[in-house]
């Protein structure tokens, strides 16, 4: 998957990402004005620069595993309010997103 692949898809509401995906390149979902939530598969190790920039409708990000590298600009100007993570990764994501609500799940 390359840079900007879904960028400016104004009517994109839902996306199902492959479990084999290793990286979300820069600006993958930038300016997707209708994207409501996204599940980041456990295989993703890196989220690039401005990946979700200008996505005001994005409210929930569900991480299925530990993303080792998340750009500081990955969620710039997004509407993100809730991060959902496996229970054992709550502390890890709380450090990355100290101002957001972190919800946990058992699996």
Helices and strands as residue ranges (DSSP letters): E 23-24, E 37-40, E 46-47, E 60-63, E 69-70, E 82-86, G 87-89, H 90-96, E 101-105
